């Protein structure tokens, strides 16, 4: 058995490449945003939703044209608690400054149930539709006819020559009013202008400043003088700001296209059904924990910040996978008949079941290596049995099917399926190099971490031996039931070396097959595999191919040797995925130190190119082989990885806060990578710089995209278990 070098304890060579040892990062709790969408009781559906308010007890109220609603558990219901008010429809609601007590404004009065229900004010019928209450009990009112203050039982009309008041607020005992053209404060029963503006829509306060939202961004002024502190800011995810709130010193902005939070040097953008039932945010409120409630025309949503750990997140994904993502031991994509409704979920075969399952099985192998949990070992063997059946289910010796299903229920590419000798089943052909990479990665981690007995070792060895024998017997091809090589299952020199050195297939194909032969030799002891690997490397140039500088991989249009003019393409992120999974095998099963040193160099070379993508798995595979690690990005990605695995429609290309780059081979569209919380959800074979996705909420990924790098990070001691 090959033993993995403990990368923490060994300093890898330096030859223009530096390797480092890092202290383990404790898995401390962090704030993780999650979305909560509240359901409306049947009788309340279709009502006009006007405002959301949270009182000091964190009771959440929604004002509508049908009356006052409240949140009860996960549902919005009619507020029936006070019988004397349950049949009345408020004009406005608010909470008192400092106390957080709820106040109601009706057509001809205001009142509260606080202070034994004593505060009450009679008002001229129909004149006021906005209310704000100071800590000392003064009440500020506004309506189409003007503004007024109610204090000590007396209503005082405030003369004003300003345009229609669109919003009122109390801050540190002073009342403020906003019109489309200015900001005012109340002093000596007069509305005094602070600052003129244009197209003002909303405002909020932070320390000594007023933040003003417009249809074209926001700006800040000094509260005392009105002087501009920060000019108009337009580099925002969305420029049209219709409401603002200050939550624990962080400014939240509601827009017609989602919500934004600013306060840590960058924007966090909450849009799409990952976060909201619809994107138009009409009102916001926060509770005492800093969680934010966002009202839309058709629903109530909460951005809830939970105290999470990386381990807890892993446990959630582990649980979800076991609930709905394991099909005959293979990891399955889930599709929903009703978008977003997991009760309608079905597991379907895909083109790359063998590859995707390698991520899950790999996570369980590393999990077992760290925890020795027998459950992890059981799950690994369960999935490995599915890999074995990929070979046994079809009639071609040593040929692995892409996937299999009971007869009559196949899903992906139905014309590529064949009947199994067991007539109750069908199997899918056209197996590709993607699948082969999954096979060798799985066999390596099974050998390294799971298989302990002689019988278990033989079982893993037999699996890879059958596949390699088929490939070698068929001139380094996967040969399908039609007797022809599959389109993407070819590793012979005539094919591999037909690609120009500037096209990734030449490098990748060489890496795949050499890694497989290394593994085959280590597991079976057959000299054939070692001899063939050396022949390919030294006689047919595969070692030179492996060592191609990734910076020389580029678009090569018109190369006559390339089928489908693949050289005209930009970077293939599936190739990145296959390359790094292969690197784990290529390095750890190298025949000698000289090869291991060469492989370490080429791994580091590739890693340097993909560093901007901040992929935790590529970081960790590089660390576990070549010794280089972008630790900060690895931890950032794992912490920012969303909890919701449904592939919602996501759109970021319209954002005004992004710096877009000129077209480039790696398809890095923006200067900085968006947080995984804001990216379209994807597997590791996609471009993380993609900004949009139109999946529509019909599929759910499993979370193994997180599990494999998490447990690999634990194994490599990049992060510790919970304290």
N, C-alpha and C positions, 0 to 999 in steps of 0.2 A: 504494500500500500504506500502511495506517495503521501508524505506528510507536508502540510502547508508550513512554510516558513513563518514564524511569528514576526510579523512586520514591525511590531512595537519594539521588539528586543534586538532586531538586527538592523544595522545601518547598511543600506544598499549602496552599491558603488556610486562614485561621482565621476562623471566624464562629461562635463557640461550640463549635467543633471544633478539636482540636489534632492536628497531624500530627507525627510524629517520625522521625528517622533513627537507626537502630540500627547498632552495630558488628557485623560478622559474628561468628558463634559458631563457633569451631573445632570440627571433628567429632572430638572426643577420645573415646577408648575409655571405655566404661561397662560395668558389670556387668548382664548380661541373663540372667534366669532362663529356663531351658528345661527341659522335662520329658523324662526318659529312663525308659522302662518296660522292665524286664528280663523276658525270657521264661524260663520254666522248661522244662528238658528233659522229655521225655514221661514218663520214669520217675518224676519228682519231683512231677508234678501231683497235686493232691488231698491232699498232705501238710499237716500242721498246722504253720504257721509261727509261731515263738515269739519270735525275737529277731534283730536285725541288729547287727553289730559291725564296726568298721573298724580295722585295725591300723596301725602306723606307716608301713608301706609302701603304704598306701591299698588293701590287699587287703580286699575286702568279704566277710563271712561271714554266712550265714543259718542259724540253729539251727532244726531241725524235729524232729518226732517220728520221722522216718526217718533222722536223722543230721545231719551238718554239711554244708552246701552252701557254695559260693563263687561269686563272679561271675567268669565268664570271657568277655571281650569283652562281648557284649550278652545273654548267657545265664547263667542260674543252673544250676550243675551240681553233682553230688556231688563233695565234696572227697576225691579219691583220692591226693593227693600223698604223704602219709605212710601207707605200707601198713599199718603197725602200728596205725593209728588209723582207717583207712577203714571198717572194719566195726563200729566202736563208736559209740554214740549218747550224746553228752554230755547232761548234765542242764542245764548252763548254760555260757556262755562269757563272757569279759570281756577287756579289755585292761588291762595294768598302768599305773598312774599314771606319768606322765611318759615312760616308755619306749615305750608303745604295743604291747608284746609281747602276743601272744594267749595266754590261759590257758584250759584246759579243766577243767570240773568233771564228773566221772563219778559213778556211784552210790556208789563206795567209795574214790575218790581224786581228787586234782587234779594237773595237770601242765602243762608248757609245753614247746615245742620250742626256745625261746630258751635262752641260756646253755648251749649244747650239750646241752639236754634234761635238765640236772641237777635243777632244782627239781621236787620230787615230794612229795606228802603222802598217806599212807594215812588213810582216814576210816572211821568206823562206817558200815556199809552202810545207805543209804537215808535218812540223817538230814538231809542238806543239799541244797538245790536252788538256792541263790544264792551267788555268789562275787564278791569284790572284792579287788584286789591293790594294795598300797601300793608306792611307789617303792623302799622298803627291803626288799621281799620278803615282808613280813608279808601273810598271807592272812586275810580276814574271810569267814566262812561263816554262812549262815542257812538255816533250814528250819522245818518245822512244829514240831519238838521244841525249837527255841531257836537260840542263836547261839554261835559259837566263833571263836577266833583261833588260827591256826597260825603259829608263829614258831620258827625255829631247830630244826626237827624236832619240836616239842612242840605238841600240840593242847590248847588250854585252853578248857573250857566257860565261857561267860559267863552268870552268873545273870541272869534277867530276869523281871520280873513283868508285862511289857507284853503287849498283845494281839499277835496274829500279825504278824510282820514282813513287810511287803509289798514293801520295796525297801531295798537297801543301796548305799552309795556311799563313795568315798574322795576327800577333797579336802584338798590341802596337808598330806598325811601323817596326817590324822585320819579315822577311820572313823565313818560316820553310818548310822543306821537309821531307817526310817520305818514307823510303823503307822498305822492309820486314825485314831488318836486322839492321835498325838504324834510328835515328832522327838527323837532321842537321839544322843549321841556316845559313843564308846568312850574311856575313860580309866582307867588302872590296872586294866585287866581288868574294868571295870564299865560298864554302859550307863547313862549319866546323862541324864535328861530335859532338853531345851533349852526346849521349848515344847509345850503341849498344843494339840490341835486337834480338829476334828470332820469326818469324811468326807474325810480326806486320801487322795489317790490317787497322788501322785508328787511328786518334789522334784528341784531342781538348785541350783547354786551360782553366785554372781556376786560377785566381790570379797569384801566383808565380810558378805554377806547370803545367806540361804537363801530360795529361791522355792518356794512350796508350791502345788500344784495340787489342786483339789477338783472336785466335780461341779457347782459353782456359781461357778467363777471361780478366781482365784489371789490370793495375798497374799505379802508379803515380811516376813521377820523378820531381826533382827541375829543373825549366826552365833554371836557370843560370849555374848549375854544372852538371846536369844529374844524380846526386845521387838519389838513390831510396828513395822516401818519403813514399810510401805505397806499400808493396809487392803484388805480383799477387793475385788478389781476384777471387776466384772460386765459392764462395757461392752466386751464381746469379740465377735468374730464367732461364736464358740461358747463356751459357759460350761463345758461338761463336759470337763475336761482330764485325760487319762489318762496322759500322759508329757511330760516336760520335758527339754530339753538346752540347754546354753549353747554357742553356736557363735560364736567370735570376738566375744564381748561382746553378741551378739544372742540373745534367748531364743526358742527354738522350742517350740511346744506341739502335741502330737498330741491329736486328739479323735476321737470317733465320727463326726464330720462334716467331716473335712479337717484340715489343719495350719495353724498361724498362726506368723508371725514378727513379733517386736517388737524395736525397738532404734533406730529412726530417727524416733521421735515419732509413728509410726502403725503399724497392723497391716497386714501383707501376708497375704492369705488364699489358701491353695492348696487348692482343692477342685475336684471334677468331673473328668471324664476329660481335660480339658485338662492336668491335672497328675498325676492318680492313677488307677490302674486301678480302685480303689473308694475310697470316702471314709473308711472306718474305719481310722485310723492306730493301730496297736498298739505300734509301737516305732520309734525314730529313732536315727540315728548320723551323725556327720559325718567327713569326711576332712580331710587337712591343708590342702586348698585352700579349705575352707569350704563345699563341696558337701554336701548333706544327703540321706541315704538314709532312705526312709520305707517301713516294712513294713506291709502290710495282711494280712488273713486269707487273701488269695488271690494276693498278688504283692509284688514289690519295685519301688520307684520311686525315682528320683533327681531332686531339684531341683538342676540343675547351673547354675552361674553362669559364663557364658562372657564373655570380653572382646569386646564387640561395638562396632561403630560404626554410625552411621546409614547410611553408604554400604554397608557390608557387608550390613546388613539389606535395603536396597533391591536389592542384587545377588541375594540369596536369593529374594526375591519375583519378581524379573525372571525368574530361572531357572525357578521353579515355574510361572509363567504360560506360558512357552514350552513347558514339558513337557506341560501338561494343561488349559490354559484358553483356547486359541485355536481357535475353531470357524468355519471359512470367513472368518477375519479378525476375527470378532466375539469379544469377551470372553465366555466361557461360564461359567456356574455349573457346578460339578462335583457330581454325586451319586454315592453309593457303594452298591452292592448289599449290602455288609456294612459296617455302621457303623464308621467310623474306618479302614477298610482301603482305602488309596488304590490298591492293585492292582486293585480292583474299580470304579475310577472311570469314570464316563461323563459326557460333555459334553451338556447339554440346553439347548434354547432356553428363554428366559424371556419374560415380558411386556415387559421393558424392556431388551432387548439393545442397542438403540440408545443408551440412556442410560448403561448400565453400561460399554459400550465407550468412551464418551467419557472416562471416567476413565483408562482404559489408554492410549488414543491421546493424551490430554492429557499424561500422564506422559512419553510418548516425545517429544512435541513440546518440552516443557521440558527434557528430558534432552538432546535435540539442541542446543537453544539454549545449553546450558551446556557440553557436551562436544564438539560437532560430530562425534560418533560416527556413522559412516554406517549402522551397524546400527540405531540409534534411528530414523533417517530411513526406513530400509527398513520397519521395523515400523509406523511411522505411516502410510506409504502403503499398506501391506498392509491395515490396518484401514479406511483411507479408502475403499479399493476395495469393501469390504463395505458401507459407507454408500451408495456409488453404486448398488450392486446392490439395496439396499432400494427404490430408485425403479424400476430397470429390470426387476425380476423380476415386477412386476404390470402389469395392463392399464389402470391409471388414470393418466392423464397427470399427472406431477409429484407423485403421492401416494406417500409413503414407507411401506413396510410396517413393522410392528413388528419382524419377523424373518422368516427363511425356513429351510426345511429340505428335504431330499430327500423325495419323495413317500412317504408311509406311515410316516414317523418323527417326526412332530410330537409335541410333548409338552404344552405349556401351552395350556389352554383350547381343546381340539380343535375345538369348534364355531365358533370365530372364524377358521378358516383357509379359504383359497381356493386353487383350482388355478391355477398359473401358466400363461401362454401356452406356456412350456416345460414340457410335461406331466410331466417328471421331477421337478418341484419344486412346492412349495406355499409360500404366504406368509400371514402373519397380519395381519389388518386391525385396526380399532378404534384406530388410532394416536392417541396422546395428546399433551398439551402437555409431559409429561415427556420424550418422545422429541424433540420440537421443540427443547427446551432443549439436549439433547445435540447436536443437529445444528448449532445456531448456535455452541455452544462449540467443537465440533470444527472447524467451518469457520474460526472466528476464529484458533485456534492454528495451524491448517494455514497460513493466510494470513500470520500473524505470524512463524512460525518455520521452516516446512518448505518451502512453495512458493517457489521462487526464480526459475525461468524463466517466460517469458511463457506457455508452454503449461501449466505447472503452476498458475500463477495462474488461468488460464482454467478449468482443471479444477475448482478449488475454487469459483470464481464460478458456474460452470454448475450445480453441485450445489445451492447455496443459491438460485440464481435459479429453478430448476425448482420447488422447494418453495414459495417465496414466490409465484410465479405461480399455482400451484394454490390457495393460500390466498386470494389476492386475487380470483381468478376465481370462487371459491365463497363470496363474501361473508364472508371471513375465517373460513373453516371448513376442517377436514380432512373431505372428503366421501369416504365409503367406497364399496365396490362396490355397495351397496344404494341409492346415490344420496342417502344421508342423512348429516348431520354426525355425526362420532363423538362419543361422550359427553363426552370431555375434550379435544377438539381444536377449540375455538371461541374466537375472539378479537374477534368483531364487537361494536360498541357496545351493541346491544340485549341481548346476553348478558353482557358484562363489567360494564356499568353496572347490571345487574339486581341485582347483589350489593350489599348494604349496605356502606358504607365500613369497617365494623368486621369484615368478613369478608375473609380474605386473598386470595381469588380475584380480587377487583376490582383490588387492587394488583398481584398477580403476573401476571395476564393482560395488563395494560397494559405491564408491564415486558418480558414475553416478546416481544410483537409489535413494540414500539418498538425493542428491541434487534435483532430480526431485520431490520427495515426499515433500520436504521442500517447493519448489516453488509451487506445487499444493495446499498445505495447505494455503500458504499465499495468493494465488490468488483466491481460491474458498471457503476457510473456512471449507472445508470438514474434519471432524475429522478422517475419514478413512485414509487419507494420513498421518496425524501425528501419528496415532496409528500404521500404517504399518511401518513407518520409525523407530519408537522406537522399534518395534518388531524385525526388521531386525538388528538394531544397537546393541540391548542389549541381545536378545535371540539368534540370529543367528551370532553374532560376527562381524557384519559389521563395528561397530565403531572401534573395534580392527584392522580390516582390513585397515580401513582408516588411522589409526595411524601407520601402518607398516613403519619402517625406510627405506627410499629409498636406503640407503647405503646397505641394506640387499637384495635388488632386484639384482639378478644375474643369470647367466646361470645355469640352473638346468636340465641337460640332462638326459633323460631316465626316467623322472617321469611318472609312469604308468597312472596317473590321467589326463594327459594333452593330448588332441587330437592334432594330427600333431606334437607331440614332440616339442611344442612351447617353452618349457623350455630350448631347445638347442640353442635358438636364442640369439643374442645380443640385446642391448637396442632397443626398438621400439619407434621411434620418433613420430609416429602417436599417441602412448599412451601419450607422453609428451603433444602433442597438445590437446588431449581430456581431459587430467588431468587439465591443466591450464584453459581451458574454463569452465570446471566444477567447478573449485575452485571459480570463480567469483560468481557462484550461491550458492555453498555450504556455503561460508562464509557469504554472505549478507543476506541469507534467513535462517540462523541458528535459531533453535527454542529457544535457550537461550544463555546467556553469557558464561556459562560453555562450551557448544559446540563450540561457536565461538572462545573461547580461545584455545580449542583443535585443531580446524581446522586451526587456525592461526599458531600453532606450526608445524603441518604437512605440511602446505604450505611453510613455511620457510625452513623446512628440504629438501623438494624437490628442492626449488629454489637454495639452496646451491650447489646441485649436478650439476645443469645445468648452473651455472654462466659462465663457460668457453665458452659457446655457444653464449653469448652476445645477446640473443634474446630479442628485445625490448618489445615484447608483454608479454613474461613470466616475465620479469622485472616489467612491469607496473601492471600486474594483481597481482603480489606479493605485490607491493607497495600499491595497492588499497585494499588489504586484510590484509596481515601480516605486512605491513609497511616497508619492506626492499626493497632497490633499489640500483642497480648498475647504477647510473645516467650517468657516463661517457660512459659506453658501450651502453646505450640506445641512447644517442645523437650521438655517433660515428656511430652506425648502421643506424640511420635515415639519417644522412648526407651522408654516403657512399652508401646508397641504390641506385642502378643504375636507370637511367631514361628509359633505353631500356628494355621492358618487354618481348621481344622475347626470346624464349628458344633456344639459339644458342648452337652448340656443343662447349664445353669448356674442356680444358685439362690443368691440373696443376701438375699431378703426376710425370711428367718428370723434374720438376723444381729442381735446385741444391741449392736453397737458403732456402729450408724448412728442418726443423728438424722433422724427422718421428719418431713416437712412436711405441712401441711394441703393438701388438693386445690387445685391452681392451674392456670391456663390453659396454662402452658408445661409442665405435668406434670413439674416438678422434684420428684421424690419425696423426695430426701434433701438435707440441708444441703450436703454435700460430694459431689462427683463421685467415684465409684470409679475406681481405676486401670483403664486398658484391659486390663491383665493379669487383672482380676477381673470386668470387665463381660461380659455376653453379646456374642459377636462379631456385628458388624452393619456394614452399609454406612452411608454418610453420610445416608441418608434415614430413619434410625431415631432414637429418643430415647435419648441416651446415659445417661439416668437410669433407664432400664429395668433392673430388678434380676434378672429371671428370664428363662429361655428354655428351651423344651422341644424343641429341634431334634433331639436324639438322635444327633448325630454322623454324620448321613447326607449332609451337604453340606459343601463346602469353598469358601470365598471365595478370591479370586485373590491378594489383596495389593495390588491397584491402589488400594485404599482408603488405603494407605500411600504408594505410589509417587507419586501425583499431588502431595500436599502436600510430600513430600520434594524432588522435583525443582523444584517451584515455589519452595520455600525456598532451594534452591541458586541458582535464577535470580535471585531477589530479593536474594541475598546476605545472607540471614538466617543461613545456615550456610555454612561453607567446606568445601571438599573435605578429605579426610584429609591431615594433614601428613606 
